[in-house]
Amino acid sequence: MNPPAQRDPAWLGRVFGVLAALVILWPMVVLAEFKPWTLFSEESLKPTLRFLGDFVPPKLDPDFLTMVARETWRTVAIATAGITLALLFAMPMALLAVRTLSVSALAGRMNLLPMVLRQAVRWLMIVLRSVPELIWALVFVRVVGLGPTSGVLAIALTYSGMLGKVYAEILESSDAQPTQSLLRNGAGRLQAFFYGLLPQSAGELTSYTVYRWECAIRSSAVLGFVGAGGLGQQMDASMKMFNGSEVATMLLVFMALVWLADRVSALLRKALA
């Protein structure tokens, strides 16, 4: 009986993969001017430690907490309104982009007009999601002025492209047989979607939508730094004043919001299971 091999037969390939990754990564690190050691220099370390020291204890004044609660609700409202508008754009785009719902594709090759329309919708989703919501917010701040409206529109445009793309991929990865059977027997596209595709994908679609709502809450905080309202705008003011205790309180609120979104997602997945 031969003794078991003492050496991993794949070790050479793994070592080569690690070295190749380092060779590729190093020029990118140099180009990005990534110098983490500057964080520990004396010029950076002292003000950083002083600012972080101000985080303790968080500010818990009643008037301040009332303002934080009001702006937190506004932040959630911005994210929710933005996601709702994004859904109104994303669902039609996803249905137009899904090949499974194409009647002409049942015979094999899709007809020219549906194929062009499908590709145009996919390009539109690429354009929408390729522009960061921060850029959209800067545009809308100049169009509609400071306030939550610009944040809602910015989230709606960027997230409609993201949601539409992922929705289309989720629907196309589902079993196409029930949907195609419905279409062949005279059902409309919406009927085929509601009775063929949606029952298979409802849990995954819901989970991803709630995840994007959670991302929208974080995005609405970032958009506040450019004047789009919400808790982010208050955090920007506190950071400019180097008021660490106020920043700490608002960061704790953001953590609570993310935890809440995670719990909502888990409950919805359990309800749809």
N, C-alpha and C positions, 0 to 999 in steps of 0.2 A: 504493500500500500504506500503510495507516494505521499510524502508529508505535504500539508497545505502550504500554498504560496505565502511567503512572508512579505511580499511587496505588492502594492496595489498596481495592477496592470495598467490602470488609466492615469498614473501619476504624471507621466511625461506630458500627456495632453493637457492636464490641469495646470501644470507649471507653465506650459507654453501659453495657455489662455490668460493666466494672470499677468505674465510678462507682456503679452500683446496689449492687454487692457491698460497697463501702466504706460506703455509707449504711446498709446493713443491719447490717454488722459493727460499726460504731462504737458504737451503743447497747449491744451485747452486751459489747464490751470495757469500756465504762464500768460496766456492771452487774456484771461480774466483777471490777472493781477491779484490772485488769491493769496493773501499774506495774513494768515490767522495770528501769527506771532505779534502783530501790531496791537492786538487786543490786550496783550500783557505788558506793553510798554508803559513807562511811568506816566507819559502824557495822556494815555487812554485809561489806564487802570484807576487812577485816583478819582476823576469825575464819575466814572462808571460805578465804582463802589459807593461813592457818596450818593449818587442818584438811586441806586438799588437799596441803600440803607434807608432812604426816605420812604420806601415801600411799606415799612413796618413802623407802626401799625397802620392798616388801611383806614381811610377817613370814613367815619360812620356818623357824621353829624346828620340830624334829621332833615334839615333843609337840603343838604347835599344828596342824601339818599332819595329824597323825593324827586329831585332833578334827574338823578340817575334812572329811577324807575320810569319817569316820563320819557326820557330819551331812549331807554331800552325798549319800551313799547313802540316808539317811533321807528327804531331800527328794525324790530320784528315786522312792523307794518310795511316798511320799505321793501324788505326781503320778500314778504308774502305777496305783496302787490306785484313786485317784479317777476316772481316765479309764475304767478297766475297769468300775467300777460305773456310771458315766455311760453307757457303751455298752449295758449290760444294760437300762437304762431307755430309752435313745434309740432303739435299733433297733425295738422294738415300737411306740413312739409314731410313728416315721417311717413304718412300714409301714401303720399305721392312718390316718395323715394323707394318704397318697398316693392321689390320685384314680384313678390308672392301675390300681391293684390292686382297684378296686371292681367287683364283678360286676354290680351293679345299674346302674352308669354305662355299661355296654356298649351299652345300648339308648338312651342319651341322658341324660335327667335322672336323677340319683341318687335313690334312695328316701329317705324322710324319716328313718328310723332310722339308716342309715349316714351320712347327711349330718349329723345331730345329733352322732353319735359322733365323726365326723371333726372337726367344729368344736370339740367339747369337748376333744379331744386337742390341737388347736392352741392353745386357750386355756390349757391346762395347761402347754404348752411356753413360752408367753408368761410365765406366772407364775413358772416355774422360772428362766428366764434373766433376768427383770427384777430379781430380788433378787441383788445382788452377792455373790460368794463370801465377801467379808469380813464381810458381815452374817450370812450363814449360820454362819460360823466363830464369830462372837461369840455367836450363839445356842447352838451346840453346845458351846462352851467352858463355858457355864453348865449345860448338860445332862449332858455326859459328862466334864467336867473338862479341865484342860490336857493337851496331848499331841497326837500325830499323828492320833488318831481323828477329832477335830473337823475337822481339815484335810481328811481323806479325804472325810468326809460333805459338807463345804461344796463341795468341787470336784465331787463326784458330782452334787449337785442342780443347781448352776448350769450345769455343762457338759452335763448330760443335755438341758436345754432348748435349749442352743446347738446341740449335735450333732443332736438330733432335727429341728430346724427346717432346718438346712442339708442334712442327709441327704434330707429330704423334697423340698427344692427341687432337689437334684441328680438325684434319681430322677424327679421330674416333668418335668425338662428333657430326659430321655433320650427316644429314639424309642419311642413307645408301641405301635407296630404289632406287634412280636414278642410283647410281653406280652399284648396283647389277643387275638392269635391263639391263644396258649396257653390263655387263659381260655375262649375260645369253643369250644375243642376239648376241654374237660373237665378241664383242669389246675387244681390247687388254687392258692391265692394264694401259698403259699410256693414251689411249683414254678415259678409264673410269675415270682416275684421272682428265684430262683436262676438260672433259665435264660433269662429275658427281660431283666430290668433290671440285675441285678448285673454280668454280663459287660461291659455298656456303661459302667458307672459305677465299676468297681472301682478304677481308678487315681485318679480324682478323690476318691472316698471315702477311700481310703488316705492320700492326700496331705493332705486336710483333717484326718483323725484324728491324724496325726503332728504337724501344725501345732498342733492343740489340745493335744496332749501337751506340746509345747514351751511353749505358753502356761500349761499347768497347772504346769510346773516353776517358771515365774516367779511364778505365783499362790501356790504353796506357800511361796515365799520371803516374799511379802507377808503371808501368813497367819501366818507365824512371829512377826510383830510383835504379834499379839494372843494369843500363847501356844499356837499350833497346832503347835509343834515344828519341827524341821528347821533348815536353815542360816540361815533368816531370823531365827529366835529368837536365834541366836548373833550375827548381824549387828546386831540391835537392841541387844544388850548392849554390843557393841564401839562402836557409834555413841554410845550414852549415856555411855560412858567416853571419848569423843573419841579412840579408838585407831584412827587412820587406817591404819596399816600392816596391822592385822588386817582392816579393811574392804576394803582394796585386794586382799588375797589372796582374800577370798571373792568379790569382784566378778570377779576373773580366773577363778575357778572357774565362776561363773555364765555367763560368756562361753564357756567351754569346753563347758558343758552345752548351750547354745543351738547352738553349732557342731556338736556331736555329733548333736543332734536334726535339724538341717538335712541332715547327711550321711545319716542313717538314712532320712529322707524321700526324698532323691534316689535312694538304692539301691533302695528299695521301688518308686518310680515306674518305675525302669529295669527292675526284675524283672517288673513287671506290664505293661510296654509291649509 
